[in-house]
Amino acid sequence: MTFSAIPRQPAPGPARATVLAMVGTDVHRFDRLIGWLERWWTARSEVRLVLQYGSSNPPNLPDAVPFLAHDELQRAIVEATVVVCHGGPATITEARRSGHLPVVVPRDPTRHEHVDNHQQLFARRLGAAGMVRLVESEADLVESLDKALADPGAFRLSVDPDLPDPRVAAAVRVGRIVEDLVRRRAAGRRWWR
């Protein structure tokens, strides 16, 4: 597998807002989110849209790459004005760890974007807790991105550099949440109880 580098920007000028969108590395395509982002960006080309599109159909965007190496991805997350991602727990955790309130679009198994609905269950639970900005329609994505660019601070989280690495605690917490969701689903109970 080869990793593509983020295309380099021209010489520095006025600061340009950057949206980083990540669909992850799942073998299922996420063309729905890619299409929403393409249509949104067409009317806002002054914004830089860095898009990691994975197995999805390659979009017609200047800063679109199929995959990013881990260090490139970390740099892109830190430099982004706003982060959009699929409902993968690890991706959400990385965005939050870097100080972003991520805009999360969960994959939908009825559209063949994933094997089951765990992303929807997980993202809805985090959305209800205010831990992500949950988006499930194109109109909601447009509204969320426009709000994030108008007021980036509303989509930022405080990060305390003196705290121990939160990845371990976050991974344990995410694991417990997913296990609880799966257990509730198996028992036929709703996730929000």
N, C-alpha and C positions, 0 to 999 in steps of 0.2 A: 504494500500500500504506500502510495506517495502522498505527501502532504504539500499543500499549496500555501505559499506565503501570502499574507495580506498585501495587496497591491500598495505600493508606496505612493504617498501623496506628493504633489508638487511642492515647491519651496514654500516655507511658512508665510502665511498672510494672516488676515483676520481669522480668529478662531471660528471653526465651522462645527456645528452640531453633528454628532455622529450617533447613529442608531446601529447597534450590533444586534443582529438576529441570528439565532442558532437553532437548527432543527435537530441536532444530534447526529449520531452515526447509525441509527437503526436502518435495517435493510428496506423498511417500508418507506415509500415516498410520502412527502408532506407538501404536495403541490398546492393544496388549498391555501396554506399559510404563505407560500411563495407568491402565489397570484395576488393575494391581498396586499402583500408588501410591495410588489411591483406596481400595482395600481395606485397605492398610496404615494410611493416615491415619484411617480410620473408627474404629479402636481407639485412636488416639493423637492426638485432636483438640487436645490441649494443645500440640502441636508445630505451628508455622506451616509450611505447605507452599506455597511459591511455585512454580507450575508453568507453564512456557512450553510450550504444547502444539502449536504450529505448525498443521499441516494435519489433525491428529487430531481426532476427535470431541470437542467441548467437554465437559470433565468437570464434575461437580457439586461444585466446590471453590471456596471463597471467594476464594482468591488465584491463580486460574488465568487466564492471558492467552495469546492466540495468539502474540504476538510482543513482544519488548522491543527498544527502541532500544539502540544500542551502549552509550551511557553508563549507561542504566538496568541493562543486563545486567552491566556491569562493577561497578556499585555492589552489585547483588544478589549477585554472586559473592563480593565482599569481605566482605559482611555475613553470608553464609551460615555456618551451623555445619557443614554437610556439603553436598556437591555431587553430584548424580546426573545423568548425561548419557548420550546415545547415543554410539556409537563413532566420531564424527566427529573427525578429527585436530585441527582448529582448536579445537573445543570442549574437548577434553581438554587441549590446550596452554594455553588460557586459564585453565582451572581450576587446573592445576599452577602456572602463572605467578603465580597469586594465592595460592599456598600450600596448595592442597587436594590430597589424594590422592583423586581422584574415584572414585565408584562408577559403573562403566561398564556399560551394558546395550547391546550391539551390536544393530543392526537385523538382521533375518533375512530374506533375499530369498525363502526358501521360503514365508514368510508375507506376501509382497508388501509388505514394509516398506522395501525398497531394490531397486536394480537388480542388484546383485551382492553377493558375500560379503566385500568388502574391509574392512568394519567389523569383522566377526567375526575375520578374520585379524589385523588390526591390533590390536584389543583383546586378543586372546589372547596375542599376542606381548608387549604391554605388561604384561599381567597376569602372565605368566611371569617378566618382569623385575622385578616388584614396583612398577611405575610407576603402576598403577591397581588398583583393587579390581574384578576382573572378576566380573560377575553374569550368569548365563544362565538363572536360574529364579526364580520368585516367592519360593520359600523362601529362596534365597540373598539376594535383595533385602531381605526382612524381616530376616534375620540381620545383614546388613551395616549396614542403617540403625539397627537397635537397638544394635549395637556402636558405631557412630559417635556416636550420641547419648549412650551410656553413657560413652564415652571419646573425646571429640572430638579430643584430641591425637594419637591413633593414626591419624587421617585428615588430619593437617596436615603440611605440608612446610616446611622452613626456606626462607625467602626472604631473600636478601642484597640490600638496596636499593642497595648500592654497585656491584653487578655491572652490566655493560652490559645493555641491553634484550635479554632472552633470546628474544624472539619471532623474530628473524631466524635465530639459530642453531637454535632449535626447529623452525622451518618447514623449514630445510634438512635437518635430521635426519629429520623426519617424511617429507619428500619422498623421501629416500634409503630409508627403511624401506618406504614404499609401493611404490617402484619395485622394490625387492628382492623384496617379496611378489608383485608382479605377474609379475616375471621368473621366480620359482620356480614360480608357478602355471602359467604358460605352458609351462614345461619339464616340468610334471607332477610336480614335487618338493614335498614337504611343507614348510610354512612354518617348522617348528621346527628344520630342519637347518642 
